[in-house]
Amino acid sequence: MRKTKFRGQDIYTKKWVYGYFSECIEPMDEPVCLSYITDIENNSWIVYPETVGQCTGVTDKKRTDEFPEGQEIYEGDLFERRISMIEIPTGKQSYVYINCPVVFDDGCFKAYEQGWGHFNLKDILYWQNKAEDHFTTGEIIGNIHDNPELLK
């Protein structure tokens, strides 16, 4: 069984924390529902519930020293998709860049392209690996919480 991993933004430090997700009602003067991320060493953080996103189980294609196998993609990430366009009849190649938020919809993770709809994220990455001419490539450029300006 695969372990489900989440991330969320700590309400005190504003840093991203990673681990397991839980919610519970804390008995205070008025009961409050709090969201927690707990790591494998049992450290827990209270996180903003709107920032919680599940790991998709796939990585982007950008290889760096920090992410030699690619960066893990989470729900709420911004996936920049580069699509190669060939002009007819000149044959000139150009690129279109589309910033797509990653969402969980209809049982799978999808990249939402405004005006086009949802595309299965695993399908995009599968064809990216198969395309020798790099017809479509993509990488994580931020997330909807830290970089809302990239959605425009």
Residue frames as a rotation matrix with the C-alpha (Angstrom) as fourth column:
MET 1
0.580 0.815 0.000 0.00
0.815 -0.580 0.000 0.00
0.000 0.000 -1.000 0.00
ARG 2
-0.262 -0.677 0.688 1.35
0.619 -0.664 -0.418 3.41
0.740 0.316 0.593 -0.90
LYS 3
-0.283 0.098 -0.954 1.68
0.864 -0.406 -0.298 6.02
-0.417 -0.908 0.031 1.81
THR 4
0.459 0.522 0.719 -0.34
0.746 -0.666 0.007 9.15
0.482 0.533 -0.695 1.18
LYS 5
-0.460 -0.722 -0.516 1.73
0.863 -0.500 -0.070 12.29
-0.207 -0.478 0.853 1.72
PHE 6
0.662 0.690 0.293 0.48
0.716 -0.698 0.026 15.83
0.222 0.193 -0.956 2.20
ARG 7
-0.662 -0.749 -0.025 1.86
0.708 -0.614 -0.349 19.30
0.246 -0.249 0.937 2.63
GLY 8
0.598 0.798 0.079 0.48
0.722 -0.578 0.379 22.42
0.348 -0.170 -0.922 4.23
GLN 9
-0.158 -0.629 0.761 1.64
0.148 -0.777 -0.612 25.86
0.976 0.017 0.216 5.31
ASP 10
-0.374 -0.102 -0.922 2.44
0.904 0.182 -0.387 26.21
0.208 -0.978 0.024 9.02
ILE 11
0.600 0.725 0.339 0.26
0.626 -0.689 0.365 28.96
0.498 -0.006 -0.867 10.55
TYR 12
0.793 -0.331 -0.512 3.11
0.308 -0.507 0.805 30.25
-0.526 -0.796 -0.300 12.74
THR 13
-0.151 -0.977 -0.153 6.21
0.194 -0.181 0.964 30.16
-0.969 0.115 0.217 10.50
LYS 14
0.554 0.481 -0.680 4.47
-0.595 -0.343 -0.727 30.21
-0.582 0.807 0.096 7.07
LYS 15
-0.567 -0.782 -0.257 6.89
-0.782 0.413 0.468 27.43
-0.260 0.467 -0.846 6.00
TRP 16
0.335 0.623 -0.707 5.72
-0.787 0.597 0.154 24.39
0.518 0.505 0.691 4.05
VAL 17
-0.418 -0.378 0.826 5.64
-0.781 0.614 -0.113 21.18
-0.465 -0.692 -0.552 6.08
TYR 18
-0.145 0.227 -0.963 5.25
-0.777 0.577 0.253 17.63
0.613 0.785 0.092 4.78
GLY 19
-0.942 -0.178 0.284 3.77
-0.316 0.755 -0.575 14.44
-0.112 -0.632 -0.767 6.20
TYR 20
-0.629 0.770 -0.102 0.42
0.725 0.629 0.280 12.93
0.280 0.103 -0.954 7.11
PHE 21
-0.704 0.462 0.540 -2.75
-0.339 -0.886 0.316 15.01
0.624 0.039 0.780 7.32
SER 22
-0.466 0.657 -0.593 -5.36
0.841 0.537 -0.067 15.00
0.274 -0.530 -0.802 10.07
GLU 23
-0.425 0.434 0.795 -8.11
-0.322 -0.893 0.315 17.24
0.846 -0.122 0.519 11.38
CYS 24
-0.414 0.365 -0.834 -9.55
0.813 0.560 -0.159 17.26
0.409 -0.743 -0.529 14.84
ILE 25
0.428 0.633 0.645 -11.85
0.102 -0.743 0.661 19.33
0.898 -0.218 -0.383 16.97
GLU 26
-0.679 -0.702 -0.215 -10.02
0.381 -0.087 -0.921 20.98
0.628 -0.707 0.326 19.86
PRO 27
0.324 0.833 -0.449 -12.11
0.851 -0.049 0.523 21.53
0.414 -0.551 -0.724 23.01
MET 28
-0.851 -0.506 0.137 -11.72
0.416 -0.810 -0.413 25.24
0.320 -0.295 0.900 23.66
ASP 29
-0.724 0.642 -0.253 -14.24
-0.213 -0.557 -0.803 27.85
-0.656 -0.527 0.540 24.80
GLU 30
0.534 0.770 -0.349 -15.86
-0.677 0.142 -0.723 27.17
-0.507 0.622 0.597 21.45
PRO 31
0.339 -0.433 0.835 -14.83
0.343 0.884 0.319 23.94
-0.876 0.178 0.448 19.70
VAL 32
0.367 -0.353 -0.861 -12.39
-0.794 -0.601 -0.092 24.63
-0.484 0.718 -0.500 16.87
CYS 33
0.889 -0.120 0.442 -11.47
0.310 0.869 -0.386 22.28
-0.338 0.480 0.810 14.01
LEU 34
0.354 -0.854 -0.382 -7.72
-0.688 -0.515 0.512 22.38
-0.633 0.081 -0.770 13.41
SER 35
0.959 -0.138 -0.247 -5.72
-0.117 0.603 -0.789 20.90
0.258 0.786 0.563 10.53
TYR 36
0.476 -0.821 0.317 -2.43
-0.492 0.050 0.869 19.16
-0.729 -0.569 -0.380 11.28
ILE 37
0.647 -0.463 -0.606 0.49
-0.379 0.494 -0.782 17.81
0.662 0.736 0.144 9.28
THR 38
0.660 -0.435 0.612 2.57
-0.517 0.328 0.791 15.22
-0.545 -0.838 -0.009 11.16
ASP 39
0.188 -0.673 -0.716 5.89
-0.897 0.179 -0.404 13.92
0.400 0.718 -0.570 9.84
ILE 40
0.413 -0.062 -0.909 7.40
-0.044 0.995 -0.088 10.45
0.910 0.076 0.408 10.24
GLU 41
-0.647 -0.705 -0.290 9.23
0.324 0.091 -0.942 11.55
0.690 -0.704 0.169 13.41
ASN 42
0.015 0.830 -0.557 5.87
0.968 0.128 0.217 12.53
0.251 -0.542 -0.802 14.97
ASN 43
-0.851 -0.196 -0.487 6.48
0.294 -0.946 -0.133 16.31
-0.435 -0.256 0.863 14.75
SER 44
-0.012 0.929 0.370 3.16
0.997 0.039 -0.066 18.09
-0.076 0.368 -0.927 14.22
TRP 45
-0.969 -0.199 -0.149 2.28
0.178 -0.973 0.144 21.49
-0.173 0.113 0.978 12.84
ILE 46
0.112 0.982 -0.149 -1.02
0.497 -0.185 -0.848 23.34
-0.861 0.021 -0.509 12.71
VAL 47
-0.857 -0.415 0.306 -1.52
0.437 -0.272 0.857 24.35
-0.272 0.868 0.415 9.08
TYR 48
-0.463 0.711 -0.529 -3.90
-0.706 -0.657 -0.265 26.58
-0.536 0.251 0.806 7.15
PRO 49
-0.055 0.480 0.876 -6.55
0.140 0.872 -0.469 24.11
-0.989 0.097 -0.115 5.91
GLU 50
0.855 0.438 -0.277 -6.85
-0.172 -0.264 -0.949 25.85
-0.489 0.859 -0.151 2.52
THR 51
0.222 -0.855 -0.469 -3.13
-0.974 -0.218 -0.063 25.17
-0.048 0.471 -0.881 1.83
VAL 52
-0.129 -0.267 0.955 -3.29
-0.378 0.903 0.202 21.41
-0.917 -0.336 -0.217 2.40
GLY 53
0.424 0.210 -0.881 -2.54
-0.905 0.140 -0.402 19.46
0.038 0.968 0.250 -0.77
GLN 54
0.703 -0.116 0.702 -1.96
-0.092 0.964 0.251 15.79
-0.705 -0.241 0.667 -1.46
CYS 55
-0.413 -0.880 -0.233 1.14
-0.552 0.038 0.833 14.51
-0.724 0.473 -0.502 -3.23
THR 56
0.443 0.621 -0.647 0.22
-0.879 0.158 -0.450 13.28
-0.177 0.767 0.616 -6.72
GLY 57
0.567 -0.305 0.765 2.84
0.048 0.940 0.339 10.53
-0.822 -0.155 0.548 -6.72
VAL 58
0.584 -0.412 0.700 4.56
0.801 0.149 -0.580 11.92
0.135 0.899 0.417 -9.82
THR 59
0.013 -0.678 -0.735 7.43
0.491 -0.637 0.595 14.34
-0.871 -0.368 0.324 -10.35
ASP 60
0.848 0.182 -0.498 8.05
-0.285 -0.635 -0.718 17.09
-0.447 0.751 -0.486 -12.87
LYS 61
0.817 -0.495 0.294 10.83
0.562 0.573 -0.597 16.85
0.127 0.653 0.747 -15.45
LYS 62
0.616 -0.629 0.473 13.14
-0.479 -0.777 -0.408 19.55
0.625 0.025 -0.781 -14.12
ARG 63
0.647 -0.492 -0.583 16.30
0.673 0.728 0.131 17.91
0.359 -0.477 0.802 -12.75
THR 64
0.509 -0.497 0.702 18.35
-0.509 -0.832 -0.221 19.90
0.694 -0.245 -0.677 -10.23
ASP 65
-0.624 -0.757 -0.194 20.85
-0.201 0.396 -0.896 19.14
0.755 -0.520 -0.400 -7.46
GLU 66
-0.664 0.440 0.604 18.00
-0.716 -0.145 -0.682 19.55
-0.213 -0.886 0.411 -4.96
PHE 67
0.358 0.844 0.400 15.61
-0.514 0.536 -0.670 17.36
-0.780 0.034 0.625 -7.00
PRO 68
-0.645 -0.737 -0.202 17.70
-0.575 0.293 0.764 14.89
-0.503 0.609 -0.613 -9.07
GLU 69
-0.797 0.428 0.425 14.59
0.541 0.820 0.188 12.80
-0.268 0.380 -0.885 -9.88
GLY 70
-0.464 0.657 0.594 12.36
0.235 -0.555 0.798 15.81
0.854 0.510 0.103 -10.43
GLN 71
-0.892 0.176 0.416 10.25
-0.444 -0.511 -0.736 17.75
0.083 -0.842 0.534 -7.95
GLU 72
-0.704 0.709 -0.026 7.24
0.681 0.665 -0.308 16.05
-0.201 -0.235 -0.951 -6.37
ILE 73
-0.744 0.544 0.388 3.98
-0.135 -0.691 0.710 17.52
0.655 0.476 0.587 -7.62
TYR 74
-0.806 0.490 -0.332 1.29
0.470 0.190 -0.862 18.41
-0.359 -0.851 -0.384 -5.08
GLU 75
0.144 0.935 0.323 -2.32
0.951 -0.221 0.215 19.45
0.272 0.277 -0.922 -5.38
GLY 76
0.834 0.200 -0.514 -2.23
0.364 -0.900 0.241 23.26
-0.414 -0.388 -0.823 -5.56
ASP 77
-0.264 -0.961 -0.086 1.07
0.422 -0.196 0.885 23.42
-0.867 0.197 0.457 -7.44
LEU 78
0.633 0.327 -0.702 1.39
-0.472 -0.556 -0.684 25.46
-0.614 0.764 -0.198 -10.61
PHE 79
0.055 -0.517 0.854 2.53
0.539 0.736 0.411 23.27
-0.841 0.437 0.319 -13.47
GLU 80
0.113 -0.084 -0.990 3.99
-0.656 -0.755 -0.011 25.26
-0.746 0.651 -0.140 -16.37
ARG 81
0.315 0.093 0.944 3.25
0.491 0.836 -0.246 23.36
-0.812 0.541 0.218 -19.54
ARG 82
-0.291 -0.459 -0.840 5.28
-0.586 -0.608 0.535 24.15
-0.756 0.648 -0.091 -22.64
ILE 83
0.431 0.513 0.742 3.63
0.356 0.659 -0.663 23.13
-0.829 0.550 0.101 -25.89
SER 84
-0.695 -0.713 -0.090 5.48
0.106 -0.225 0.969 23.12
-0.711 0.664 0.232 -29.19
MET 85
0.522 0.847 -0.104 3.57
0.070 -0.164 -0.984 24.65
-0.850 0.506 -0.145 -32.10
ILE 86
-0.615 -0.640 0.462 4.50
0.526 0.104 0.844 24.22
-0.588 0.762 0.273 -35.77
GLU 87
-0.035 0.570 -0.821 3.28
-0.423 -0.753 -0.504 26.96
-0.905 0.329 0.268 -38.11
ILE 88
-0.177 0.075 0.981 1.86
0.778 0.621 0.093 25.80
-0.602 0.780 -0.168 -41.39
PRO 89
0.977 -0.210 -0.020 3.05
0.151 0.765 -0.626 26.25
0.147 0.609 0.779 -44.14
THR 90
0.532 -0.825 0.191 6.37
-0.695 -0.555 -0.458 27.78
0.484 0.111 -0.868 -42.94
GLY 91
0.502 -0.327 -0.801 7.27
0.388 0.912 -0.130 24.96
0.773 -0.245 0.585 -40.54
LYS 92
-0.363 -0.626 0.691 8.50
-0.338 -0.602 -0.723 27.52
0.868 -0.496 0.007 -38.01
GLN 93
-0.013 0.293 -0.956 8.45
0.741 0.645 0.188 26.17
0.671 -0.706 -0.226 -34.45
SER 94
-0.394 -0.054 0.918 7.28
-0.482 -0.838 -0.256 28.27
0.783 -0.543 0.304 -31.52
TYR 95
-0.709 0.083 -0.700 6.19
0.554 0.680 -0.480 27.56
0.437 -0.728 -0.528 -27.95
VAL 96
0.133 0.782 0.608 3.14
-0.329 -0.544 0.772 28.34
0.935 -0.303 0.185 -25.88
TYR 97
-0.871 -0.410 -0.271 3.48
0.145 0.314 -0.938 28.40
0.470 -0.856 -0.214 -22.09
ILE 98
0.158 0.973 0.170 0.43
-0.251 -0.127 0.960 27.65
0.955 -0.194 0.224 -19.97
ASN 99
-0.843 -0.374 0.387 0.38
-0.440 0.065 -0.895 27.84
0.309 -0.925 -0.220 -16.15
CYS 100
0.010 0.854 -0.520 -1.93
-0.239 0.507 0.828 25.11
0.971 0.116 0.209 -14.89
PRO 101
-0.203 -0.025 0.979 -2.99
-0.979 0.001 -0.203 24.63
0.004 -1.000 -0.025 -11.27
VAL 102
-0.772 -0.072 -0.632 -2.92
-0.116 0.993 0.028 20.98
0.626 0.095 -0.774 -10.19
VAL 103
-0.194 0.812 0.550 -6.32
-0.980 -0.188 -0.069 19.83
0.047 -0.552 0.832 -8.90
PHE 104
-0.955 0.082 0.285 -7.92
0.039 0.987 -0.156 16.57
-0.294 -0.138 -0.946 -7.78
ASP 105
-0.252 0.881 -0.400 -11.01
-0.885 -0.377 -0.273 16.00
-0.392 0.285 0.875 -9.89
ASP 106
0.604 0.651 -0.460 -13.13
-0.787 0.579 -0.215 13.00
0.126 0.491 0.862 -10.78
GLY 107
0.960 -0.124 0.250 -10.80
0.007 0.905 0.424 10.52
-0.279 -0.406 0.870 -9.05
CYS 108
0.338 -0.906 0.254 -7.44
0.940 0.316 -0.125 11.68
0.033 0.281 0.959 -10.41
PHE 109
0.037 -0.443 -0.896 -4.98
0.338 -0.838 0.429 14.55
-0.940 -0.319 0.119 -10.38
LYS 110
0.427 0.199 0.882 -5.33
0.904 -0.098 -0.416 16.94
0.003 0.975 -0.222 -13.29
ALA 111
-0.751 -0.558 -0.354 -3.73
0.491 -0.829 0.267 20.06
-0.442 0.027 0.897 -14.67
TYR 112
0.345 0.937 -0.048 -6.40
0.726 -0.299 -0.620 22.69
-0.595 0.179 -0.783 -15.29
GLU 113
-0.794 -0.550 0.257 -5.80
0.575 -0.544 0.611 24.72
-0.196 0.633 0.749 -18.43
GLN 114
-0.254 0.724 -0.641 -8.03
0.044 -0.654 -0.755 27.77
-0.966 -0.220 0.134 -18.49
GLY 115
0.015 0.383 -0.923 -10.19
-0.894 -0.409 -0.185 27.71
-0.449 0.828 0.336 -21.59
TRP 116
-0.381 -0.230 -0.895 -9.33
-0.716 0.686 0.128 24.07
0.585 0.690 -0.426 -22.32
GLY 117
0.719 0.694 -0.035 -10.39
-0.490 0.542 0.683 22.19
0.493 -0.473 0.730 -19.21
HIS 118
0.435 -0.501 0.748 -8.77
-0.702 0.332 0.630 19.48
-0.564 -0.799 -0.207 -17.12
PHE 119
0.434 -0.393 -0.810 -6.05
-0.572 0.575 -0.585 17.14
0.696 0.718 0.025 -18.41
ASN 120
0.986 -0.081 -0.146 -4.91
0.158 0.728 0.667 14.03
0.053 -0.681 0.730 -16.54
LEU 121
0.606 -0.794 0.052 -1.51
-0.758 -0.556 0.342 14.91
-0.242 -0.247 -0.938 -15.06
LYS 122
0.059 -0.597 0.800 -0.10
-0.127 0.790 0.599 11.38
-0.990 -0.137 -0.029 -15.40
ASP 123
0.624 0.205 0.754 -1.05
0.677 0.340 -0.653 11.33
-0.390 0.918 0.073 -19.10
ILE 124
0.952 -0.305 0.006 0.73
-0.273 -0.858 -0.436 14.65
0.138 0.414 -0.900 -19.70
LEU 125
0.278 -0.906 0.321 3.88
-0.824 -0.053 0.563 13.38
-0.493 -0.421 -0.762 -17.98
TYR 126
0.273 -0.129 0.953 3.69
0.247 0.967 0.060 10.00
-0.930 0.219 0.295 -19.73
TRP 127
0.806 0.085 0.585 3.63
0.590 -0.048 -0.806 11.58
-0.040 0.995 -0.089 -23.18
GLN 128
0.806 -0.591 0.007 6.30
-0.590 -0.804 0.066 14.04
-0.033 -0.058 -0.998 -22.12
ASN 129
0.108 -0.781 0.615 8.61
-0.433 0.520 0.736 11.05
-0.895 -0.345 -0.282 -21.50
LYS 130
0.245 0.078 0.966 7.71
0.610 0.763 -0.216 9.52
-0.754 0.642 0.139 -24.88
ALA 131
0.964 0.236 0.122 8.01
0.242 -0.597 -0.765 12.67
-0.108 0.767 -0.632 -26.98
GLU 132
0.124 -0.987 0.103 11.51
0.949 0.148 0.280 12.83
-0.292 0.063 0.954 -28.42
ASP 133
-0.322 -0.215 0.922 10.82
0.644 -0.763 0.047 16.23
0.694 0.609 0.384 -29.97
HIS 134
-0.783 0.041 -0.621 9.54
0.556 -0.399 -0.729 17.54
-0.278 -0.916 0.290 -26.60
PHE 135
-0.413 0.748 0.519 6.13
0.468 -0.314 0.826 18.38
0.781 0.584 -0.221 -28.04
THR 136
0.601 0.583 0.547 5.00
-0.224 -0.534 0.815 19.06
0.767 -0.613 -0.190 -24.50
THR 137
-0.396 -0.704 -0.589 7.08
0.547 0.334 -0.768 19.49
0.737 -0.626 0.253 -21.36
GLY 138
0.550 0.638 0.539 6.35
-0.065 -0.611 0.789 20.82
0.833 -0.469 -0.295 -17.93
GLU 139
-0.514 -0.682 -0.520 7.71
0.562 0.191 -0.805 21.74
0.648 -0.706 0.285 -14.57
ILE 140
0.443 0.615 -0.652 6.57
0.894 -0.255 0.368 23.15
0.060 -0.746 -0.663 -11.25
ILE 141
-0.294 -0.521 0.801 6.99
0.480 -0.805 -0.348 26.93
0.826 0.282 0.487 -11.10
GLY 142
-0.845 0.065 0.531 5.29
-0.455 -0.611 -0.648 27.62
0.283 -0.789 0.546 -7.75
ASN 143
-0.665 0.707 -0.241 1.93
0.744 0.656 -0.131 27.10
0.066 -0.266 -0.962 -6.15
ILE 144
-0.033 0.781 0.624 -1.42
0.575 -0.495 0.651 28.86
0.817 0.381 -0.433 -6.01
HIS 145
0.734 0.313 -0.603 -0.84
0.678 -0.281 0.679 30.05
0.043 -0.907 -0.418 -2.42
ASP 146
0.070 -0.823 -0.564 2.64
0.569 -0.432 0.700 31.61
-0.820 -0.370 0.438 -2.73
ASN 147
-0.862 -0.491 -0.127 2.38
0.125 -0.449 0.885 32.68
-0.491 0.747 0.448 -6.38
PRO 148
0.077 0.978 0.194 -1.24
0.554 0.120 -0.824 33.64
-0.829 0.171 -0.532 -7.23
GLU 149
0.202 -0.054 -0.978 0.07
-0.538 -0.840 -0.065 36.18
-0.818 0.540 -0.199 -9.75
LEU 150
-0.813 -0.579 -0.066 1.20
-0.397 0.468 0.789 33.27
-0.426 0.668 -0.610 -11.98
LEU 151
-0.376 0.766 0.521 -2.42
0.607 0.629 -0.486 32.30
-0.700 0.134 -0.701 -12.56
LYS 152
0.367 0.555 -0.747 -3.05
-0.117 -0.769 -0.629 35.44
-0.923 0.318 -0.218 -14.64
